[in-house]
């Protein structure tokens, strides 16, 4: 169950997200993909793939394309920058990025766009 902490929502325990994978959480009515990169970096973007309209980005593969840390959409394989939400192949398929942090063993997300 989500717990509201000011404008932040606790979505899961840090250990619920394996390194270099993502999970999906519903925060204030939005589907948010939260990614853990390495042991302690977290990123959050909208989970709905703008090209397909399906809530699947959290299931994509995390990696690097040059200087960009990305997730590859599991449906069409386009790459979304985890820091900005920008789609590298087509900016029209970009998504919102969200503030995310780890605190006291929990992952917290804000739906305010970064």
Secondary structure, DSSP 8 states (H G I E B T S, - for coil): --EEETTEEEEEEGGGS-TTEEEEEEETTEEEEEEEETTTEEEEEE-B-TTT--B-GGGSEEEEETTEEEEE-TTT--EEETTT--BSS-GGG---EEEEEEETTEEEEEEEE-
